[in-house]
Amino acid sequence: MSWLTDGLRPLAGLIAVAALAAPSLEVLAQQGDAPGKPTQLAQQQKPQGKPRPGKPGQSMASRTEALPPSQIGIGTLAKQAFMVDPQTSTVLLFKDADKPMHPSSMAKMMTIYIVFEELAAGRLKLDTRFRVSERARNMGGSRMFVELGSEVTVEDLIKGMIVLSGNDACVVIAEGMSGTEESFAERMTKKGRELGMTSTVFKNSSGWPAEGQWTTARDLAVVAWRTIDDFPQYYKYYAETNWTYNNIRQNNRNRLLRTTAGTDGLKTGHTEEGGYGQAASAIRDGRRLILVVNGMTSMAERAYETSRVLEWGFREFTNATVFRAGDTVAEAPVWLGIQDTVPLVVPRAVQITAPTGQAVSPRVVAKYDGPLPAPIAKGTRLGTAAVTLPDGRVIEYPLEAGVDVPRKGVFGRVMAMISHYLFGWWS
């Protein structure tokens, strides 16, 4: 996954993708190196953020017409914003995306990631039960409304964290898995580092405001993508629009699930200091975008701006296929094999993101140490394809053997060595 996290590092002027030319494809072989809870149960709500100054009656659409530019991409009402096409590692929007900010309930994505990891490893089961402590029961803000002393299944807690954004559900999970919430938060920070979240520190499992707890828009995009990519069997929970627990029905605060085509996650959040934020993802015609925004003044502004930016990303850019999965990038020479070369193929499609309607063909260099000694098994990784985009970025994709290449017999190997030592100097 390092190819992805490396690709998430934007370069100055990266949006110059809008000015890409379309040279012919060149392949070289290189050898060598959520909505609110019921009113009567709403308790201990976090204070609302201060409204941003604006003219009375001014619509959000009119407010976006004269926004200061982002470092990359269009202007946005968000204070921090980051949008990436993870399939190509192309950053489409970058606005103070490395500036520290409060994670709010978007921190729950890391809590949920760890739960999914435990489920996938078989160390947890969906019907595993954890007991509700007094600390969990007394959590404020958005809640699942678990009952003191009750035992709640992991699956219900997952829905409680995702659909209901339950702070109480997070504490139940944290205490059930690590004994204390503080210990679980340390695990969250450590896991974040492993995923590439270099600027994030967690102090609790829910994102409740705490001194020393910080993240960035870019880091939240990393955990969003890793969740989607690593746990497709569990990611479906992020798309549930409502859920009922303890006879209380609540809607998912992610309004985009109901209003923006293709949206299937992830989490909203709010703190008084940080404003309203959201980590969102949508997929259309096989192309996915991941967006993180923060610093909006209301749920309505958050929903409007998140949808507007996603629509821009899908409308203004498309993905072009350079190689399909299984396509041959180069033929590499083979030493002592029954055939002289082996096709080097890409195991997954190689795509690039370009402005809609504009053809782009990058420069591709196949790197491997050759000649490659036989025997070679199909699917063995033998090198990389370095794709250089016209904006200067280089993204590397693995190259694998496209066929089996058995080793020559004893006589064939002897003749090959004699030929090499007698005539090799001619080449």
LINZI-V90496 format. One record per backbone hydrogen bond with DSSP energy under -0.5 kcal/mol. NH is the residue of the N-H (numbers start at 1). CO is the residue of the C=O. If there is no record, write none. Layout:
NH_CO, NH_CO
//
This chain:
4_1, 5_1, 6_2, 7_3, 8_4, 9_6, 10_8, 14_11, 16_13, 17_14, 18_15, 19_16, 20_17, 26_362, 28_26, 28_364, 30_28, 30_366, 31_29, 32_368, 35_252, 41_38, 42_38, 42_39, 43_41, 58_55, 63_59, 64_60, 64_61, 65_62, 67_64, 70_73, 71_94, 72_94, 79_294, 80_294, 81_95, 82_292, 83_93, 84_290, 85_90, 86_84, 88_85, 89_85, 90_85, 91_89, 92_83, 92_90, 93_83, 94_72, 95_81, 99_96, 101_215, 106_103, 107_104, 108_105, 109_106, 110_107, 111_107, 112_108, 113_109, 114_110, 115_111, 116_112, 117_113, 118_114, 119_115, 120_116, 121_117, 122_118, 122_119, 123_118, 124_118, 128_125, 130_152, 132_150, 133_131, 137_133, 138_134, 139_136, 141_43, 141_44, 149_132, 150_147, 152_130, 154_128, 155_126, 157_153, 158_154, 159_155, 160_156, 161_157, 162_158, 163_159, 164_159, 166_160, 167_142, 170_166, 171_167, 172_168, 173_169, 174_170, 175_171, 176_172, 177_173, 178_174, 179_175, 180_178, 184_180, 185_181, 186_182, 187_183, 188_184, 189_185, 190_186, 191_187, 192_188, 193_189, 194_190, 195_191, 196_192, 196_193, 197_192, 198_196, 200_197, 201_214, 213_210, 214_201, 214_212, 215_101, 218_97, 220_216, 221_217, 222_218, 223_219, 224_220, 225_221, 226_222, 227_223, 228_224, 229_225, 230_226, 231_227, 234_231, 235_231, 236_232, 237_234, 238_235, 239_236, 240_237, 243_250, 245_248, 248_245, 249_247, 250_243, 252_241, 253_34, 253_163, 255_253, 257_254, 258_255, 259_255, 260_256, 261_259, 263_260, 264_281, 265_281, 267_279, 269_277, 271_275, 275_271, 276_296, 277_269, 278_293, 279_267, 280_278, 280_291, 281_265, 282_289, 283_262, 284_287, 287_284, 288_286, 289_282, 290_84, 291_280, 292_82, 293_278, 294_80, 296_276, 302_298, 303_299, 304_300, 305_301, 306_302, 307_303, 308_304, 309_305, 310_306, 311_307, 312_308, 313_309, 314_310, 315_311, 316_312, 317_313, 318_354, 320_352, 322_320, 322_350, 323_350, 326_346, 327_324, 329_344, 330_344, 332_330, 332_342, 334_340, 335_372, 336_334, 338_406, 342_332, 344_330, 345_343, 345_400, 346_327, 347_398, 350_323, 351_349, 352_320, 354_318, 355_17, 356_316, 358_355, 359_357, 363_388, 364_26, 365_386, 366_28, 367_365, 367_384, 368_30, 369_382, 370_368, 372_333, 374_335, 375_405, 376_405, 379_401, 380_377, 382_399, 383_399, 384_367, 385_397, 386_365, 386_384, 387_385, 387_395, 388_363, 388_386, 389_387, 389_393, 392_389, 395_387, 397_385, 399_383, 400_345, 401_380, 402_343, 405_376, 408_336, 413_409, 414_410, 415_411, 416_412, 417_413, 418_414, 419_415, 420_416, 421_417, 422_418, 423_419, 424_420, 426_423, 427_424
//
